[in-house]
Amino acid sequence: MAVPQRSSGSRFTLAILLLISVTLISLDARGYEPLANLRKASTAILQPFRNIASTVFDPIGDAWKSLSEGDSLEKENALLRGQLSELLDYRVTTEGAVEELKALRTQLDLENLGGQETIVAEITARSVSNFDPYIIEIGKGTQNGIKDGMAVVSVGGLIGRIEDPGLRTSRVRLITDPNVNIGVLAVGTNEVGILSGGGINQPLYVLNGIPVSADIEIGSIMVTSGSERSPYPGGFAVGTILEIVVDEINLEKELIVAPTGQLENLEFVTVILYQPPSSEVGSNSK
Amino acid sequence: MSIVRVAKATLVLFILLVLQLELFANIRFFGVMPEIMLGAAVASGWHAGPRDGAVLGFVSGFLIDLYLATPLGLSALSYALISYVIGIVSELIAEDVEKIVRSVISLVGIVLGLVIFVVFGELIAEPNLYNKNFGKILVVGGLYTGLFIRPLHFFMEWVFHQNNYQNNQFAMSRVRR
């Protein structure tokens, strides 16, 4: 078989392209401002076309979703109703339940989120990557007062934080992302632990910070700690403790936590327009 | 590349990008969506050869990178590389190869592209791209994208093939490199 002679031009072109790619990755990792602006500009430019396409294709996507997820949604709904019923029964029969229930009700009241200014935003898109499913897009941006790192809640509690807000749209990084860490404490205690995501449809984890002596029970509500360096205001419900595992080596309690915030089938979310007291907040340290 | 080809490629990539973002992102099998831009990169490698294919693969990856939370340039790097490889493979294969062979090679290219994306991502950029869903994404994502490989080849044929005939019938040969 005669093998075509390949010119060195193609190899040179490839080398240049790879060099450009690595340079872009490197600059992006360092937070190079023009690249962030390029992303925002491209989002703004394409948005009108995406809106038109969305009008056309949304019914197709909705039909597909109802076909593919109809049964699972019904089952999930029934399961959640059962869990909620059990949880409420548990609450009223447990000592100190009234205080905790009051705290829970405070968290569920989305009209008055601890006195913080809020803005409601429509979810405009889900993640467009198979490898990073922990993103949703909302239709509000910096022109609405949204800033990087602000907390996002849905019915039930915290679901994520703002990431790379554009002028009219923003991304929300969900708390199910394993890279996200949030300072939390159980209602009624002062022990602050670090809560991490466990992946899509998986519980959250608190692996560090809760000593074995801490008085924490299954069913307790975990809320944001609101510490000085946290981007989140304190007292927002994050999850309910499902299981407690004692780590006898580190003398800590590891908690498995079910998120209280609704993460599936969302149409709208609420952004808390809260700026942390300290501006030196790390990107992932909450 | 001639100006006409650049214009055609721009149009095709723009349409595919909008489709990827607004249609295919919402139509998922087992939570996995097709990687249409990767499919376009593979098809461009086949029809344009290693050099022009790599350029179009790079542009295709860069465009989708703008809308992903993964580092800018990661998809561009992966897609350029896989387009180049497919371009080389296409040069070694007879032009009148059966379409099923072309589709199988493209499918392998898509899967390889996903692997390259994750490997480079883990090595130089983004942690946690490799997770327990990786196998599912490879299999479902590869096959799902494979469903669209014939239309993608059709688009790229339209972009890259020269019409050597006096009348307006479509040329069936690959582009002269």
Boltz contact constraints between the chains, C-beta under 6 A:
constraints:
  - contact:
      token1: [A, 4]
      token2: [B, 91]
      max_distance: 6.0
  - contact:
      token1: [A, 9]
      token2: [B, 51]
      max_distance: 6.0
  - contact:
      token1: [A, 10]
      token2: [B, 50]
      max_distance: 6.0
  - contact:
      token1: [A, 10]
      token2: [B, 51]
      max_distance: 6.0
  - contact:
      token1: [A, 13]
      token2: [B, 51]
      max_distance: 6.0
  - contact:
      token1: [A, 13]
      token2: [B, 54]
      max_distance: 6.0
  - contact:
      token1: [A, 14]
      token2: [B, 54]
      max_distance: 6.0
  - contact:
      token1: [A, 14]
      token2: [B, 84]
      max_distance: 6.0
  - contact:
      token1: [A, 17]
      token2: [B, 54]
      max_distance: 6.0
  - contact:
      token1: [A, 17]
      token2: [B, 58]
      max_distance: 6.0
  - contact:
      token1: [A, 17]
      token2: [B, 80]
      max_distance: 6.0
  - contact:
      token1: [A, 21]
      token2: [B, 73]
      max_distance: 6.0
  - contact:
      token1: [A, 21]
      token2: [B, 76]
      max_distance: 6.0
  - contact:
      token1: [A, 21]
      token2: [B, 77]
      max_distance: 6.0
  - contact:
      token1: [A, 24]
      token2: [B, 72]
      max_distance: 6.0
  - contact:
      token1: [A, 24]
      token2: [B, 73]
      max_distance: 6.0
  - contact:
      token1: [A, 25]
      token2: [B, 71]
      max_distance: 6.0
  - contact:
      token1: [A, 25]
      token2: [B, 73]
      max_distance: 6.0
  - contact:
      token1: [A, 25]
      token2: [B, 74]
      max_distance: 6.0
  - contact:
      token1: [A, 25]
      token2: [B, 125]
      max_distance: 6.0
  - contact:
      token1: [A, 28]
      token2: [B, 71]
      max_distance: 6.0
  - contact:
      token1: [A, 28]
      token2: [B, 72]
      max_distance: 6.0
  - contact:
      token1: [A, 29]
      token2: [B, 71]
      max_distance: 6.0
  - contact:
      token1: [A, 35]
      token2: [B, 72]
      max_distance: 6.0
  - contact:
      token1: [A, 39]
      token2: [B, 66]
      max_distance: 6.0
  - contact:
      token1: [A, 42]
      token2: [B, 66]
      max_distance: 6.0
  - contact:
      token1: [A, 49]
      token2: [B, 18]
      max_distance: 6.0
  - contact:
      token1: [A, 50]
      token2: [B, 22]
      max_distance: 6.0
  - contact:
      token1: [A, 53]
      token2: [B, 18]
      max_distance: 6.0
  - contact:
      token1: [A, 53]
      token2: [B, 22]
      max_distance: 6.0
  - contact:
      token1: [A, 54]
      token2: [B, 22]
      max_distance: 6.0
  - contact:
      token1: [A, 57]
      token2: [B, 22]
      max_distance: 6.0
  - contact:
      token1: [A, 57]
      token2: [B, 23]
      max_distance: 6.0
  - contact:
      token1: [A, 61]
      token2: [B, 26]
      max_distance: 6.0
  - contact:
      token1: [A, 64]
      token2: [B, 27]
      max_distance: 6.0
  - contact:
      token1: [A, 128]
      token2: [B, 21]
      max_distance: 6.0
  - contact:
      token1: [A, 128]
      token2: [B, 25]
      max_distance: 6.0
  - contact:
      token1: [A, 128]
      token2: [B, 67]
      max_distance: 6.0
  - contact:
      token1: [A, 129]
      token2: [B, 68]
      max_distance: 6.0
  - contact:
      token1: [A, 130]
      token2: [B, 32]
      max_distance: 6.0
  - contact:
      token1: [A, 130]
      token2: [B, 137]
      max_distance: 6.0
  - contact:
      token1: [A, 130]
      token2: [B, 141]
      max_distance: 6.0
  - contact:
      token1: [A, 131]
      token2: [B, 129]
      max_distance: 6.0
  - contact:
      token1: [A, 132]
      token2: [B, 69]
      max_distance: 6.0
  - contact:
      token1: [A, 132]
      token2: [B, 70]
      max_distance: 6.0
  - contact:
      token1: [A, 135]
      token2: [B, 69]
      max_distance: 6.0
  - contact:
      token1: [A, 178]
      token2: [B, 128]
      max_distance: 6.0
